[in-house]
Amino acid sequence: MGWGVKRQWLVIVTVGVLGAAAGVYLGRREAPDAVGVAVSLGVAGFALGSLLGVLVSGWWRPPRKSSAPAAPTTTTEFTAHERVEAPEAPAEPDHAAALVEHPPPPPPPEGGEPGWYKDQAGVRRYWDGERWTEIVWRERPGGRAGKR
């Protein structure tokens, strides 16, 4: 954090504390027996003082640009990453589920239009126009066809 930012915070906090002190002073002067009035005016004074501090410190303004033009650079900055070796092949799993090989998908249907087609095993599968889906045709109970 640069000195300019620290200075802005110092101004904001200082003016906020001055606002709180002024609020407590006015609260004690107007209602000396009611502590709540002094506390409330102190909190309100801190809030208003901090807002005034923001305005006075210039926190709301964008940072000033330097008056000297920047010299053009001819170098390119980049971040070099450490070379990472390719991970070793995973060890063979101990369970049999990972060892199951799936058969290759059936060839595309003739025409290639989306729809239901029988694959090599005689099961109806859905071709979406680009690839076979996992959806298979199943007969409904009662002998009715799959889709209406």
WOPE-V29011 format. One record per helix or strand of 2 or more residues. SS is the DSSP state (helix for helix, strand for strand). FROM is the first residue (numbers start at 0). LEN is the number of residues. Records with the same first field share a line. If there is no record, write none. Layout:
SS->FROM-LEN + FROM-LEN
This chain:
helix->2-28 + 34-23 + 96-3
strand->114-4 + 123-4 + 131-5
